Amino acid sequence: RRKWAQGNFPIFFYVVQLANFSSTHALVREAQRRVLTLPCTGLASAVDVGEIANVHPKNKKDVGERLARWALRDVFGQDLVVSGPSATRAEPHDEAVGSVIVVFDHTDGGLMLGTR
């Protein structure tokens, strides 16, 4: 960012999180998620568009639309939800039964299982 010398105009960096190709990618996906702690960054998940035999999914449209939502919100000021739910914290709830309370952000009004 310093090298581009854009003054007060922010430069945004968006990352496409690795698709669900291999279980070994979980640590890399977590490192990619941590980029969100930096200013002017965004993360488009590709976990749900991955293919078992290909680290580069054929479905580029969904990933492109996810990246576009970040840009439309950050650069053009549109009021958009740019991310799905993301776990932010987990706390033991009832150790006797092993239950945990998981707190999410980006819920856009709530979470649900299944379809409406």
MMTF fields as JSON, N, C-alpha, C and O atoms, coordinates in Angstrom:
{
  "mmtfVersion": "1.0.0",
  "mmtfProducer": "UNKNOWN",
  "numBonds": 463,
  "numAtoms": 464,
  "numGroups": 116,
  "numChains": 1,
  "numModels": 1,
  "chainsPerModel": [1],
  "groupsPerChain": [116],
  "chainIdList": ["A"],
  "bondAtomList": [4, 2, 8, 6, 12, 10, 16, 14, 20, 18, 24, 22, 28, 26, 32, 30, 36, 34, 40, 38, 44, 42, 48, 46, 52, 50, 56, 54, 60, 58, 64, 62, 68, 66, 72, 70, 76, 74, 80, 78, 84, 82, 88, 86, 92, 90, 96, 94, 100, 98, 104, 102, 108, 106, 112, 110, 116, 114, 120, 118, 124, 122, 128, 126, 132, 130, 136, 134, 140, 138, 144, 142, 148, 146, 152, 150, 156, 154, 160, 158, 164, 162, 168, 166, 172, 170, 176, 174, 180, 178, 184, 182, 188, 186, 192, 190, 196, 194, 200, 198, 204, 202, 208, 206, 212, 210, 216, 214, 220, 218, 224, 222, 228, 226, 232, 230, 236, 234, 240, 238, 244, 242, 248, 246, 252, 250, 256, 254, 260, 258, 264, 262, 268, 266, 272, 270, 276, 274, 280, 278, 284, 282, 288, 286, 292, 290, 296, 294, 300, 298, 304, 302, 308, 306, 312, 310, 316, 314, 320, 318, 324, 322, 328, 326, 332, 330, 336, 334, 340, 338, 344, 342, 348, 346, 352, 350, 356, 354, 360, 358, 364, 362, 368, 366, 372, 370, 376, 374, 380, 378, 384, 382, 388, 386, 392, 390, 396, 394, 400, 398, 404, 402, 408, 406, 412, 410, 416, 414, 420, 418, 424, 422, 428, 426, 432, 430, 436, 434, 440, 438, 444, 442, 448, 446, 452, 450, 456, 454, 460, 458],
  "bondOrderList": [1, 1, 1, 1, 1, 1, 1, 1, 1, 1, 1, 1, 1, 1, 1, 1, 1, 1, 1, 1, 1, 1, 1, 1, 1, 1, 1, 1, 1, 1, 1, 1, 1, 1, 1, 1, 1, 1, 1, 1, 1, 1, 1, 1, 1, 1, 1, 1, 1, 1, 1, 1, 1, 1, 1, 1, 1, 1, 1, 1, 1, 1, 1, 1, 1, 1, 1, 1, 1, 1, 1, 1, 1, 1, 1, 1, 1, 1, 1, 1, 1, 1, 1, 1, 1, 1, 1, 1, 1, 1, 1, 1, 1, 1, 1, 1, 1, 1, 1, 1, 1, 1, 1, 1, 1, 1, 1, 1, 1, 1, 1, 1, 1, 1, 1],
  "groupList": [{"groupName": "ARG", "atomNameList": ["N", "CA", "C", "O"], "elementList": ["N", "C", "C", "O"], "formalChargeList": [0, 0, 0, 0], "bondAtomList": [1, 0, 2, 1, 3, 2], "bondOrderList": [1, 1, 2], "singleLetterCode": "R", "chemCompType": "L-PEPTIDE LINKING"}, {"groupName": "LYS", "atomNameList": ["N", "CA", "C", "O"], "elementList": ["N", "C", "C", "O"], "formalChargeList": [0, 0, 0, 0], "bondAtomList": [1, 0, 2, 1, 3, 2], "bondOrderList": [1, 1, 2], "singleLetterCode": "K", "chemCompType": "L-PEPTIDE LINKING"}, {"groupName": "TRP", "atomNameList": ["N", "CA", "C", "O"], "elementList": ["N", "C", "C", "O"], "formalChargeList": [0, 0, 0, 0], "bondAtomList": [1, 0, 2, 1, 3, 2], "bondOrderList": [1, 1, 2], "singleLetterCode": "W", "chemCompType": "L-PEPTIDE LINKING"}, {"groupName": "ALA", "atomNameList": ["N", "CA", "C", "O"], "elementList": ["N", "C", "C", "O"], "formalChargeList": [0, 0, 0, 0], "bondAtomList": [1, 0, 2, 1, 3, 2], "bondOrderList": [1, 1, 2], "singleLetterCode": "A", "chemCompType": "L-PEPTIDE LINKING"}, {"groupName": "GLN", "atomNameList": ["N", "CA", "C", "O"], "elementList": ["N", "C", "C", "O"], "formalChargeList": [0, 0, 0, 0], "bondAtomList": [1, 0, 2, 1, 3, 2], "bondOrderList": [1, 1, 2], "singleLetterCode": "Q", "chemCompType": "L-PEPTIDE LINKING"}, {"groupName": "GLY", "atomNameList": ["N", "CA", "C", "O"], "elementList": ["N", "C", "C", "O"], "formalChargeList": [0, 0, 0, 0], "bondAtomList": [1, 0, 2, 1, 3, 2], "bondOrderList": [1, 1, 2], "singleLetterCode": "G", "chemCompType": "PEPTIDE LINKING"}, {"groupName": "ASN", "atomNameList": ["N", "CA", "C", "O"], "elementList": ["N", "C", "C", "O"], "formalChargeList": [0, 0, 0, 0], "bondAtomList": [1, 0, 2, 1, 3, 2], "bondOrderList": [1, 1, 2], "singleLetterCode": "N", "chemCompType": "L-PEPTIDE LINKING"}, {"groupName": "PHE", "atomNameList": ["N", "CA", "C", "O"], "elementList": ["N", "C", "C", "O"], "formalChargeList": [0, 0, 0, 0], "bondAtomList": [1, 0, 2, 1, 3, 2], "bondOrderList": [1, 1, 2], "singleLetterCode": "F", "chemCompType": "L-PEPTIDE LINKING"}, {"groupName": "PRO", "atomNameList": ["N", "CA", "C", "O"], "elementList": ["N", "C", "C", "O"], "formalChargeList": [0, 0, 0, 0], "bondAtomList": [1, 0, 2, 1, 3, 2], "bondOrderList": [1, 1, 2], "singleLetterCode": "P", "chemCompType": "L-PEPTIDE LINKING"}, {"groupName": "ILE", "atomNameList": ["N", "CA", "C", "O"], "elementList": ["N", "C", "C", "O"], "formalChargeList": [0, 0, 0, 0], "bondAtomList": [1, 0, 2, 1, 3, 2], "bondOrderList": [1, 1, 2], "singleLetterCode": "I", "chemCompType": "L-PEPTIDE LINKING"}, {"groupName": "TYR", "atomNameList": ["N", "CA", "C", "O"], "elementList": ["N", "C", "C", "O"], "formalChargeList": [0, 0, 0, 0], "bondAtomList": [1, 0, 2, 1, 3, 2], "bondOrderList": [1, 1, 2], "singleLetterCode": "Y", "chemCompType": "L-PEPTIDE LINKING"}, {"groupName": "VAL", "atomNameList": ["N", "CA", "C", "O"], "elementList": ["N", "C", "C", "O"], "formalChargeList": [0, 0, 0, 0], "bondAtomList": [1, 0, 2, 1, 3, 2], "bondOrderList": [1, 1, 2], "singleLetterCode": "V", "chemCompType": "L-PEPTIDE LINKING"}, {"groupName": "LEU", "atomNameList": ["N", "CA", "C", "O"], "elementList": ["N", "C", "C", "O"], "formalChargeList": [0, 0, 0, 0], "bondAtomList": [1, 0, 2, 1, 3, 2], "bondOrderList": [1, 1, 2], "singleLetterCode": "L", "chemCompType": "L-PEPTIDE LINKING"}, {"groupName": "SER", "atomNameList": ["N", "CA", "C", "O"], "elementList": ["N", "C", "C", "O"], "formalChargeList": [0, 0, 0, 0], "bondAtomList": [1, 0, 2, 1, 3, 2], "bondOrderList": [1, 1, 2], "singleLetterCode": "S", "chemCompType": "L-PEPTIDE LINKING"}, {"groupName": "THR", "atomNameList": ["N", "CA", "C", "O"], "elementList": ["N", "C", "C", "O"], "formalChargeList": [0, 0, 0, 0], "bondAtomList": [1, 0, 2, 1, 3, 2], "bondOrderList": [1, 1, 2], "singleLetterCode": "T", "chemCompType": "L-PEPTIDE LINKING"}, {"groupName": "HIS", "atomNameList": ["N", "CA", "C", "O"], "elementList": ["N", "C", "C", "O"], "formalChargeList": [0, 0, 0, 0], "bondAtomList": [1, 0, 2, 1, 3, 2], "bondOrderList": [1, 1, 2], "singleLetterCode": "H", "chemCompType": "L-PEPTIDE LINKING"}, {"groupName": "GLU", "atomNameList": ["N", "CA", "C", "O"], "elementList": ["N", "C", "C", "O"], "formalChargeList": [0, 0, 0, 0], "bondAtomList": [1, 0, 2, 1, 3, 2], "bondOrderList": [1, 1, 2], "singleLetterCode": "E", "chemCompType": "L-PEPTIDE LINKING"}, {"groupName": "CYS", "atomNameList": ["N", "CA", "C", "O"], "elementList": ["N", "C", "C", "O"], "formalChargeList": [0, 0, 0, 0], "bondAtomList": [1, 0, 2, 1, 3, 2], "bondOrderList": [1, 1, 2], "singleLetterCode": "C", "chemCompType": "L-PEPTIDE LINKING"}, {"groupName": "ASP", "atomNameList": ["N", "CA", "C", "O"], "elementList": ["N", "C", "C", "O"], "formalChargeList": [0, 0, 0, 0], "bondAtomList": [1, 0, 2, 1, 3, 2], "bondOrderList": [1, 1, 2], "singleLetterCode": "D", "chemCompType": "L-PEPTIDE LINKING"}, {"groupName": "MET", "atomNameList": ["N", "CA", "C", "O"], "elementList": ["N", "C", "C", "O"], "formalChargeList": [0, 0, 0, 0], "bondAtomList": [1, 0, 2, 1, 3, 2], "bondOrderList": [1, 1, 2], "singleLetterCode": "M", "chemCompType": "L-PEPTIDE LINKING"}],
  "groupTypeList": [0, 0, 1, 2, 3, 4, 5, 6, 7, 8, 9, 7, 7, 10, 11, 11, 4, 12, 3, 6, 7, 13, 13, 14, 15, 3, 12, 11, 0, 16, 3, 4, 0, 0, 11, 12, 14, 12, 8, 17, 14, 5, 12, 3, 13, 3, 11, 18, 11, 5, 16, 9, 3, 6, 11, 15, 8, 1, 6, 1, 1, 18, 11, 5, 16, 0, 12, 3, 0, 2, 3, 12, 0, 18, 11, 7, 5, 4, 18, 12, 11, 11, 13, 5, 8, 13, 3, 14, 0, 3, 16, 8, 15, 18, 16, 3, 11, 5, 13, 11, 9, 11, 11, 7, 18, 15, 14, 18, 5, 5, 12, 19, 12, 5, 14, 0],
  "groupIdList": [1, 2, 3, 4, 5, 6, 7, 8, 9, 10, 11, 12, 13, 14, 15, 16, 17, 18, 19, 20, 21, 22, 23, 24, 25, 26, 27, 28, 29, 30, 31, 32, 33, 34, 35, 36, 37, 38, 39, 40, 41, 42, 43, 44, 45, 46, 47, 48, 49, 50, 51, 52, 53, 54, 55, 56, 57, 58, 59, 60, 61, 62, 63, 64, 65, 66, 67, 68, 69, 70, 71, 72, 73, 74, 75, 76, 77, 78, 79, 80, 81, 82, 83, 84, 85, 86, 87, 88, 89, 90, 91, 92, 93, 94, 95, 96, 97, 98, 99, 100, 101, 102, 103, 104, 105, 106, 107, 108, 109, 110, 111, 112, 113, 114, 115, 116],
  "secStructList": [7, 6, 6, 6, 6, 7, 6, 6, 1, 7, 7, 7, 3, 3, 3, 3, 7, 7, 7, 1, 1, 7, 4, 4, 4, 2, 2, 2, 2, 2, 2, 2, 2, 4, 4, 4, 4, 1, 6, 6, 3, 3, 3, 3, 7, 7, 4, 4, 4, 7, 5, 6, 6, 5, 1, 1, 7, 1, 7, 2, 2, 2, 2, 2, 2, 2, 2, 2, 2, 2, 2, 2, 2, 2, 6, 6, 7, 7, 7, 7, 7, 7, 7, 7, 7, 3, 3, 3, 3, 3, 3, 3, 3, 3, 6, 6, 6, 6, 3, 3, 3, 3, 3, 3, 3, 7, 7, 6, 6, 7, 7, 7, 1, 1, 7, 7],
  "xCoordList": [0.828, 0.0, 0.868, 0.559, 1.951, 2.855, 3.447, 3.552, 3.827, 4.473, 3.54, 3.996, 2.234, 1.291, 0.956, 0.369, 1.324, 1.196, -0.151, -0.21, -1.205, -2.547, -3.077, -4.244, -2.247, -2.704, -3.795, -3.652, -4.891, -6.002, -6.975, -7.889, -6.797, -7.702, -7.305, -6.179, -8.193, -7.826, -7.677, -8.367, -6.772, -6.612, -7.153, -6.709, -8.106, -8.744, -8.085, -7.733, -7.925, -7.389, -8.432, -8.873, -8.816, -9.792, -9.139, -8.406, -9.411, -8.815, -9.92, -11.012, -9.634, -10.532, -10.01, -8.897, -10.824, -10.427, -10.4, -11.257, -9.413, -9.255, -10.538, -11.263, -10.785, -11.943, -11.725, -10.616, -12.782, -12.746, -12.178, -12.892, -10.903, -10.235, -9.566, -9.579, -8.983, -8.216, -8.335, -8.426, -8.335, -8.416, -7.167, -7.209, -6.064, -4.839, -4.954, -4.129, -5.949, -6.126, -6.795, -6.897, -7.248, -7.951, -7.073, -7.555, -5.806, -4.909, -4.67, -4.574, -4.574, -4.395, -5.653, -5.567, -6.826, -8.08, -8.189, -8.682, -7.729, -7.753, -6.812, -7.163, -5.648, -4.716, -5.331, -5.181, -6.017, -6.679, -7.782, -7.972, -8.501, -9.566, -9.008, -9.653, -7.814, -7.207, -6.836, -6.574, -6.81, -6.524, -7.581, -7.321, -8.765, -9.853, -9.56, -10.267, -8.527, -8.151, -7.427, -7.269, -6.989, -6.322, -7.352, -8.404, -7.077, -8.044, -8.158, -7.202, -9.336, -9.594, -9.348, -8.782, -9.771, -9.634, -10.978, -11.881, -11.113, -12.325, -11.973, -10.888, -12.887, -12.642, -13.875, -14.967, -13.699, -14.772, -14.491, -13.474, -15.378, -15.195, -15.525, -16.478, -14.7, -14.961, -15.138, -15.115, -15.315, -15.421, -16.582, -16.451, -17.7, -18.89, -18.919, -19.834, -17.958, -17.94, -16.78, -16.528, -16.07, -14.917, -15.295, -16.444, -14.295, -14.453, -13.419, -12.293, -13.801, -12.929, -11.603, -10.558, -11.621, -10.414, -9.728, -8.839, -10.12, -9.544, -9.484, -10.512, -8.277, -8.121, -8.682, -8.993, -8.811, -9.376, -10.777, -10.924, -11.811, -13.173, -13.563, -13.108, -14.405, -14.902, -15.9, -16.06, -16.565, -17.593, -16.936, -16.779, -16.564, -15.943, -16.994, -16.716, -18.197, -19.255, -19.612, -19.656, -19.869, -20.238, -19.128, -19.393, -17.887, -16.754, -16.637, -16.414, -16.786, -16.741, -17.827, -17.587, -19.027, -20.128, -19.861, -20.23, -19.226, -18.89, -17.851, -17.957, -16.854, -15.853, -16.494, -16.175, -17.398, -18.067, -18.865, -18.912, -19.49, -20.263, -19.356, -19.752, -18.14, -17.193, -16.892, -16.929, -16.595, -16.254, -17.447, -17.291, -18.627, -19.811, -20.064, -20.486, -19.81, -19.998, -18.882, -19.15, -17.628, -16.497, -16.2, -15.939, -16.236, -15.845, -17.033, -16.906, -18.193, -19.353, -20.393, -21.408, -20.149, -21.004, -22.364, -23.252, -22.572, -23.873, -24.032, -23.066, -25.235, -25.539, -25.778, -26.91, -24.716, -24.797, -24.218, -23.304, -24.752, -24.147, -23.078, -23.371, -21.835, -20.735, -20.188, -19.33, -20.673, -20.132, -21.234, -22.196, -21.081, -21.983, -21.543, -20.559, -22.251, -21.903, -20.465, -19.955, -19.833, -18.453, -18.343, -18.71, -17.845, -17.7, -16.63, -15.516, -16.97, -16.021, -15.537, -14.472, -16.327, -15.966, -16.709, -17.84, -16.066, -16.71, -16.408, -15.269, -17.453, -17.313, -17.946, -19.01, -17.291, -17.933, -19.258, -19.354, -20.274, -21.591, -21.917, -22.144, -21.937, -22.228, -21.198, -21.35, -20.157, -19.065, -19.515, -18.901, -20.566, -21.047, -21.508, -21.31, -22.112, -22.582, -21.717, -21.944, -20.72, -19.814, -20.398, -19.998, -21.336, -21.934, -21.118, -20.439, -21.207, -20.449, -21.384, -22.246, -21.212, -21.933, -20.99, -19.87, -21.448, -20.656, -21.318, -22.517, -20.542, -21.031, -20.585, -19.427, -21.525, -21.259, -21.434, -22.208, -20.705, -21.01, -21.536, -21.553, -21.951, -22.509, -23.702, -23.803, -24.595, -25.754, -26.938, -27.881, -26.915, -27.988, -29.361, -30.294, -29.464, -30.777, -30.99, -32.027, -30.073, -30.237, -29.65, -29.258, -29.598, -29.095, -30.219, -31.168, -30.09, -31.073, -30.421, -29.391, -31.018, -30.611, -31.644, -32.835, -31.213, -32.16, -32.635, -31.928, -33.841, -34.405, -35.646, -36.257, -36.012, -37.207, -38.441, -39.548],
  "yCoordList": [-1.192, 0.0, 1.248, 2.223, 1.223, 2.376, 2.624, 3.773, 1.581, 1.715, 2.306, 2.974, 2.07, 2.611, 4.078, 4.752, 4.57, 5.989, 6.592, 7.562, 6.013, 6.484, 7.537, 7.919, 8.002, 9.022, 8.496, 7.429, 9.239, 8.849, 7.89, 7.391, 7.622, 6.712, 5.278, 4.873, 4.51, 3.149, 2.208, 2.337, 1.282, 0.204, -1.049, -1.419, -1.697, -2.873, -4.14, -4.219, -5.116, -6.418, -7.472, -7.559, -8.255, -9.322, -10.659, -10.81, -11.62, -12.946, -13.953, -13.871, -14.899, -16.033, -17.181, -17.669, -17.594, -18.681, -19.993, -20.243, -20.821, -22.088, -22.917, -22.967, -23.552, -24.445, -25.68, -25.938, -26.429, -27.622, -28.797, -29.754, -28.723, -29.737, -30.799, -31.98, -30.383, -31.293, -30.865, -29.674, -31.84, -31.502, -30.763, -30.07, -30.897, -30.194, -28.692, -27.927, -28.263, -26.845, -26.099, -24.873, -26.795, -26.141, -25.087, -24.004, -25.391, -24.422, -23.215, -22.089, -23.44, -22.324, -21.468, -20.24, -22.109, -21.34, -20.497, -19.37, -21.04, -20.262, -19.067, -17.97, -19.253, -18.13, -17.095, -15.893, -17.554, -16.624, -15.856, -14.668, -16.508, -15.846, -14.724, -13.693, -14.934, -13.941, -12.647, -11.634, -12.667, -11.437, -10.379, -9.184, -10.807, -9.874, -8.965, -7.978, -9.281, -8.392, -7.149, -6.178, -7.168, -6.013, -5.081, -5.541, -3.78, -2.841, -3.031, -3.424, -2.748, -2.747, -4.107, -4.195, -5.158, -6.501, -7.2, -6.826, -8.205, -9.007, -10.437, -10.706, -11.346, -12.764, -13.387, -13.337, -13.968, -14.689, -16.18, -16.671, -16.885, -18.321, -19.079, -18.76, -20.102, -20.993, -22.425, -23.364, -22.59, -23.921, -24.702, -25.898, -24.052, -24.754, -24.939, -25.585, -24.398, -24.566, -25.443, -25.583, -26.034, -26.872, -28.188, -28.628, -28.792, -30.087, -31.041, -30.643, -32.278, -33.255, -33.418, -33.544, -33.419, -33.708, -32.468, -32.596, -31.272, -30.081, -28.946, -28.535, -28.448, -27.359, -26.045, -25.131, -25.948, -24.762, -25.085, -25.66, -24.732, -25.083, -24.446, -23.354, -25.142, -24.615, -23.481, -22.616, -23.488, -22.485, -21.166, -20.895, -20.371, -19.072, -17.989, -16.97, -18.211, -17.198, -16.871, -15.699, -17.895, -17.644, -16.928, -16.012, -17.34, -16.697, -15.242, -14.353, -14.995, -13.631, -12.746, -11.579, -13.3, -12.53, -12.204, -11.129, -13.12, -12.87, -11.755, -10.888, -11.78, -10.71, -9.378, -8.339, -9.419, -8.186, -7.558, -6.332, -8.361, -7.819, -7.031, -5.978, -7.531, -6.788, -5.431, -4.404, -5.431, -4.174, -3.232, -2.029, -3.757, -2.899, -2.245, -1.09, -2.972, -2.397, -1.405, -0.273, -1.837, -1.034, 0.169, 1.261, -0.02, 1.042, 1.918, 3.139, 1.288, 2.029, 2.329, 2.967, 1.871, 2.23, 1.579, 2.064, 0.494, -0.173, -0.934, -1.483, -0.96, -1.643, -3.125, -3.538, -3.915, -5.328, -6.198, -5.785, -7.401, -8.426, -9.085, -9.585, -9.086, -9.567, -10.914, -11.482, -11.426, -12.678, -13.486, -12.938, -14.776, -15.652, -15.746, -15.115, -16.519, -16.646, -17.112, -17.946, -16.56, -16.907, -17.054, -16.143, -18.185, -18.413, -17.482, -17.43, -16.747, -15.811, -16.271, -15.861, -17.123, -17.525, -18.812, -19.023, -19.667, -20.877, -20.977, -20.805, -21.257, -21.334, -22.63, -23.025, -23.3, -24.485, -24.086, -23.045, -24.917, -24.615, -25.584, -25.168, -26.848, -27.868, -28.975, -29.848, -28.923, -29.877, -31.312, -32.246, -31.505, -32.858, -33.555, -34.76, -32.813, -33.419, -33.001, -33.436, -32.146, -31.732, -30.713, -30.663, -29.897, -28.91, -27.619, -27.28, -26.923, -25.695, -24.653, -24.974, -23.406, -22.295, -21.669, -21.284, -21.57, -20.977, -19.665, -19.63, -18.59, -17.259, -16.943, -17.15, -16.438, -16.137, -14.644, -13.965, -14.145, -12.823, -13.007, -14.124, -11.95, -11.979, -12.935, -13.703, -12.883, -13.779, -13.187, -13.91, -11.901, -11.228, -11.588, -11.88, -11.562, -11.763, -13.132, -13.353, -14.061, -15.369, -16.495, -16.32, -17.644, -18.867, -19.889, -19.845, -20.801, -21.879, -23.109, -23.011, -24.252, -25.485, -25.858, -25.612, -26.445, -26.882, -25.748, -24.763, -25.905, -24.904, -24.289, -24.857, -23.13, -22.445, -23.022, -22.572],
  "zCoordList": [0.0, 0.0, 0.0, -0.686, 0.767, 0.787, -0.593, -1.021, -1.283, -2.594, -3.637, -4.564, -3.498, -4.473, -4.192, -5.038, -3.016, -2.662, -3.065, -3.82, -2.558, -2.901, -1.932, -2.014, -1.029, -0.078, 0.822, 1.419, 0.925, 1.795, 1.13, 1.785, -0.161, -0.844, -0.505, -0.795, 0.094, 0.503, -0.695, -1.706, -0.548, -1.527, -0.859, 0.228, -1.503, -0.928, -1.465, -2.642, -0.598, -0.967, -0.612, 0.534, -1.584, -1.364, -1.653, -2.631, -0.797, -0.886, -1.185, -0.622, -2.07, -2.289, -1.44, -1.639, -0.503, 0.384, -0.39, -1.238, -0.092, -0.805, -0.788, 0.206, -1.904, -2.014, -1.151, -0.683, -0.95, -0.113, -0.901, -1.203, -1.228, -2.043, -1.186, -1.533, -0.068, 0.771, 2.22, 2.518, 3.125, 4.546, 5.015, 6.031, 4.298, 4.683, 4.445, 4.944, 3.701, 3.433, 4.585, 4.535, 5.605, 6.716, 7.395, 7.725, 7.604, 8.243, 7.349, 7.838, 6.055, 5.125, 5.101, 5.099, 5.081, 5.103, 6.368, 6.323, 7.505, 8.745, 8.635, 9.071, 8.072, 7.882, 6.939, 7.155, 5.902, 4.987, 5.706, 5.448, 6.59, 7.341, 8.213, 8.402, 8.737, 9.626, 8.905, 9.554, 7.588, 6.843, 7.137, 6.992, 7.546, 7.832, 9.016, 9.223, 9.8, 10.901, 10.388, 11.128, 9.136, 8.533, 7.921, 7.475, 7.889, 7.3, 5.792, 5.124, 5.278, 3.821, 3.184, 2.095, 3.859, 3.311, 3.308, 4.057, 2.472, 2.414, 2.044, 1.53, 2.306, 2.066, 1.434, 2.002, 0.267, -0.407, -0.275, -0.766, 0.377, 0.574, -0.705, -1.416, -0.976, -2.106, -1.622, -2.418, -0.31, 0.267, -0.335, -0.596, -0.556, -1.044, -2.559, -3.072, -3.283, -4.738, -5.186, -6.383, -4.222, -4.536, -5.197, -5.159, -5.798, -6.45, -5.866, -5.567, -5.708, -5.063, -5.808, -5.17, -7.121, -7.885, -8.452, -9.294, -8.012, -8.624, -7.594, -7.057, -7.326, -6.367, -6.929, -6.166, -8.245, -8.896, -9.393, -10.472, -8.636, -9.031, -10.36, -10.7, -11.097, -12.373, -12.158, -13.02, -11.016, -10.73, -10.304, -9.114, -11.273, -10.998, -10.772, -10.14, -11.289, -11.213, -9.768, -9.395, -8.948, -7.556, -6.802, -6.023, -7.029, -6.359, -6.814, -5.993, -8.116, -8.639, -8.066, -7.758, -7.921, -7.342, -5.878, -5.404, -5.163, -3.761, -3.647, -2.78, -4.519, -4.522, -4.898, -4.32, -5.869, -6.305, -5.169, -5.065, -4.319, -3.194, -2.254, -1.753, -2.007, -1.171, -1.802, -1.125, -3.098, -3.782, -3.826, -3.616, -4.094, -4.139, -2.79, -2.727, -1.716, -0.383, -0.048, 0.354, -0.218, 0.245, -0.645, -0.142, -1.944, -2.873, -3.246, -3.341, -3.458, -3.951, -2.88, -3.162, -1.646, -0.528, -0.506, 0.196, -1.245, -1.208, 0.108, 0.638, 0.618, 1.871, 1.583, 1.333, 1.62, 1.266, 2.37, 3.083, 2.507, 3.358, 2.497, 1.41, 2.985, 2.155, 2.588, 1.914, 3.699, 4.197, 4.849, 5.388, 4.793, 5.516, 6.968, 7.353, 7.779, 9.19, 9.389, 8.641, 10.404, 10.735, 12.242, 12.985, 12.695, 14.13, 14.685, 14.165, 15.743, 16.342, 17.717, 18.177, 18.365, 19.718, 20.069, 19.632, 20.858, 21.37, 22.86, 23.295, 23.631, 25.082, 25.581, 25.103, 26.552, 27.143, 27.781, 28.43, 27.592, 28.155, 29.292, 30.428, 28.979, 29.979, 29.794, 28.94, 30.602, 30.437, 30.692, 30.176, 31.472, 31.753, 30.477, 30.319, 29.58, 28.325, 27.129, 26.0, 27.402, 26.335, 25.38, 24.217, 25.841, 24.94, 24.935, 25.905, 23.822, 23.604, 23.015, 22.198, 23.429, 22.809, 21.793, 22.127, 20.558, 19.493, 19.093, 18.817, 19.061, 18.717, 17.283, 16.923, 16.473, 15.076, 14.803, 15.477, 13.808, 13.271, 11.851, 11.335, 11.237, 9.876, 9.767, 8.81, 10.746, 10.714, 9.972, 9.651, 9.693, 8.967, 9.522, 8.774, 10.841, 11.459, 12.059, 12.685, 11.905, 12.54, 11.725, 10.572, 12.345, 11.719, 11.66, 12.443, 10.72, 10.636, 10.028, 9.36, 10.258, 9.619, 8.587, 8.784, 7.489, 6.477, 5.592, 5.378, 5.083, 4.175, 4.782, 5.687, 4.278, 4.772, 4.156, 4.453]
}
